[in-house]
């Protein structure tokens, strides 16, 4: 996203917000300590107004930001944090996510941020499908509700007249699937698309490293 032509987050129009979503793979580095104290990381954060972090592996506290954390009980894995600049914090409301430690939702109030509608920012960390955490949770309860099922419930509870921004790490795996839709036999909302519209051969191939 291009940098707004403004001096700082304190002087820019409220609708010129800069978002960051980042899986930090633990907030501490083995050699450099707390990652948030590393100058390059602090510079990155200073250029954003709303920060969504995944795999924090513990509560996060950031200078100049009000942080909303969710951490798994009895587990050192996962963890999500959404931080918003303190000078903007009065314009947000945290939305509760019952029985789920992998999702944080904050609502940006339209009147404060000069938006047409309220904006719900959803920050998600979904563990790998075959990872140890999900395997353990399935052993604990046969009725284990997945993160994506919780997410579906959250989205369905947001009023239709409000907007949603979905950020996070979903550990999606595409394996050997095409990077684009097939140009044949594609129907979206009941409408059959003209094959030339989706000519995948015109797209550069992504270097897909997924093996599953």
N, C-alpha and C positions, 0 to 999 in steps of 0.2 A: 504494500500500500504506500502511495506517495506521501511524503511528509507534508502536513498542512503548512501553509505559508503564514505561520504565526510564531510568536516568541516563545510561548510556553503553554502548558496545559492550564495554567491559571488565567490566561488571557484569551485563549481560543474559544470560538463558539462551542457551545455544549454538544452540538451534533457532530463535531469533528473528533470523534473518539477513535483511538488506536488500540486494537486488540492484539493479544499475543496468546497463542496456545502452544504448550511445550511440555512434552514428557521429559522430565529432568532425570529420570532413573536414579532416584534417591537425592535428597537435598545436600548430602555430604559427599565430597570427593575423597578418595582414599589418600591422596597426597596433598591436596590443597585445602582440605577442610570444608567448611560451609561454603557451598557454591555461591550463595547470595553475596558473599564478601569478595568474590573474584571480580576485579575491575571490569572485565569484558561483559560479565553477566549483569553487573550493576548498570553498565551503559545501555545494555539491551532493555532492561526494565525501565530505565529512565525515559526511554522513547515511547512508552506505552502507557495507556490510561487504565486498561483492564487486562489483567493477567490471569490466564487459566493454566494451572500446572497439574500434571498427572504423575503418579508414582512418586509422591513426595515422601512416603514412608514415615510420616509423622506430621504433627502440627507445624505450620509455617507462619512465621512472623516476618513481615517485610517493612523496611523503613518507608515512610510516606504512603503506605497502603493500608487499608482496612481489609483484613483477610478473613475469609470464610472457609473453614476446613471441614473435611469429612474423612475419618480414618477408621479402618476396620478394627473391630474389637477382637482382641486376642490374636492378632496377626500383624506381622511386620511388613507385609506386602501392601501394595496399592497406595491409596491416599490421594485425595484431590484437594486443590485449593484454588479459590477464585479471589483475586485481590483487586480492589478498586481504589483509585487515589482518594486520600482522605478528604480532599476538598470537594469531591464529588459524592462522597458516601451518603450524604443526607438525601440524595435523590434515588436511593435504591432500597429495596426490601428483599430480605431472604425468604425464599419459599421452602417450606419444610418438605423433606422427602422421607416419608416413614419407612423404617426397616431397611434402609439401603445406605451403605457407607461409600458408594462409588459414584455418587452424583451430587453436585452442588448446583442450585438454581438461585440466581438473583434476578429481580425484576427492576428494570430501569423505568422510572416514572416519566410518562410522556411530557407532563407539564414542566418538570425540572430540566429535562434534556432537550426540550423543544422538538419532540418527535410527534408524528401523527398518531401513534399508538404506543401503548406500553410495550417494552421489549424484554422478553425473558431470555436470559443467557444461561444455557445449560452446559455444564462442564462435566464430562463423563470419562471414567476409566473402566474399560471392559477387559478383564483378564483374558489371556489366551484360552481358546476353547479346551485345549488339552493340558492346561497348566495345573500345577499342584493345588492352587487355591480352589479352583472349581471342582476338582476331583474330591478334595476334602469336604467341601460344602455339600456335595451330593451324597457323601457318606453320612454326614451329620443328619441330613433331612431329605427324605424322599420327595418332599414337596418344596424343594429349594426353588426360590424365585430368582431367575437370572437377572443380571444388570439390565439387559435389553428389555426384559419384561417390565421391570421397574420403570425404565425410560418410557416405554409405551404408555404406562399408566400416568406418568407425569405429563406427557404431551397431551393426552386425552383430557386431562383436568385443566389445561390452560384454556381460557375463554377464546372463542373464535375471533373476537375482535382485537386480540393481542397478537404480537409478532414473536417469533422464536429464532434465536441464533444457537445452533448446536455446534459445540466445540469439544475436543478431547481426543483420546486414543482408544480406538475400537478394536485394535489388533485384528484388523480385517485381513483375510488371506484370499487371494484370487488365483493362486496356483498357475495353471496353464490356460485359464480363461482369457478370452479376448479382452483387450483394454477398452474396447468400445462396443456399442450395441451392434449386433449383426444387422446388415442392411436388408435382410429378407425376413418376411413373416413377423414383423414387429408391429404390435398394436399398443397404443398408449391411450388410455381413457376411451377405449372402444374404437379408436380411429386407426385405420391401417395406413402406415407411412409409406411414402414413395421411396423405393430403394435408393435412387440417386441422392436423396437427402442425407443418407447415412452411409456414404461410400467410405468404408473404413480404410481402404487401400491408400487414401489420401492423407491418413494420419501417420505421423512417425511412431514407430514401435517403442514402447517403454521397456527399459531393461529390468524386467520383472525378476526379482530374486526369490520370490516365494516358491517353495518346493511342495507345498500342500494346498 
